[in-house]
Amino acid sequence: MANIKSAEKQNRQNAKRRQKNSKIKSSVRTAEKKVHKSLENNSNETAQVLFKEFVKKIDAAAGKDILHWKTAARKKSRLAKKVHVVS
């Protein structure tokens, strides 16, 4: 436990950031799962729309340094291959 005021404040700020970041990461994972499910159901148009939403979310997360930009690029690339193969 922190004894210094500035350290206590930093702990509070870290907790807020951690909560916010975990929400964003979770939404990225959820968007990815939605695309995978639509691919399993062979709904091509839906998959493409969901893929665009996924790209927006993952780019936003990478832009805020919540995900590394190379991780975002890798995930987009792998999912894009699957979406375009089905199309």
C-alpha positions in Angstrom: 0.0 0.0 0.0 1.2 3.5 -0.9 2.0 5.9 1.9 2.7 9.0 -0.2 -0.2 11.1 -1.6 1.2 11.1 -5.1 1.6 7.3 -5.1 -2.0 6.9 -3.9 -3.2 9.1 -6.7 -1.1 7.2 -9.2 -2.7 4.0 -8.0 -6.2 5.4 -8.5 -5.3 6.6 -12.0 -3.8 3.2 -12.9 -7.0 1.4 -11.7 -9.2 3.7 -13.9 -6.9 3.1 -16.9 -6.8 -0.6 -16.3 -10.6 -0.8 -16.2 -10.9 1.3 -19.4 -8.3 -0.6 -21.3 -9.8 -4.0 -20.3 -13.2 -2.8 -21.7 -11.6 -1.8 -25.0 -9.7 -5.1 -25.3 -12.8 -7.0 -24.5 -14.8 -5.2 -27.2 -12.0 -6.0 -29.7 -12.2 -9.7 -28.8 -16.0 -9.7 -29.0 -15.9 -8.1 -32.5 -13.4 -10.8 -33.6 -15.6 -13.6 -32.3 -18.6 -12.1 -34.1 -16.7 -12.2 -37.4 -15.7 -15.8 -36.8 -19.3 -16.8 -36.0 -20.6 -15.2 -39.2 -17.9 -17.0 -41.2 -19.0 -20.3 -39.7 -22.6 -19.5 -40.6 -21.6 -18.7 -44.2 -23.1 -15.3 -44.2 -20.6 -13.4 -46.4 -22.1 -9.9 -46.4 -22.5 -10.0 -42.6 -18.9 -11.1 -42.2 -17.7 -8.2 -44.3 -19.7 -5.7 -42.3 -18.6 -7.1 -39.0 -15.0 -7.2 -40.3 -15.1 -3.5 -41.0 -16.4 -2.8 -37.4 -13.6 -5.1 -36.1 -11.0 -3.1 -38.0 -12.3 0.2 -36.6 -12.2 -1.1 -33.0 -8.7 -2.7 -33.3 -7.3 0.4 -35.0 -8.6 2.6 -32.2 -7.1 0.3 -29.6 -3.8 0.3 -31.4 -3.9 4.1 -31.8 -4.4 4.5 -28.0 -1.5 2.1 -27.3 -3.8 -0.5 -25.7 -2.7 -3.0 -28.3 0.7 -3.0 -30.0 0.3 -1.9 -33.6 2.0 -5.0 -34.9 -0.5 -7.2 -33.0 -3.3 -5.3 -34.5 -1.9 -5.6 -38.0 -1.4 -9.4 -37.5 -4.9 -9.9 -36.2 -6.4 -7.8 -39.1 -4.4 -9.7 -41.7 -5.3 -13.1 -40.5 -9.0 -12.3 -40.2 -9.0 -10.5 -43.6 -7.6 -13.7 -45.2 -10.5 -15.7 -43.8 -13.1 -13.2 -44.8 -11.8 -12.8 -48.3 -11.4 -16.5 -48.9 -15.1 -17.1 -48.1 -16.3 -14.1 -50.2 
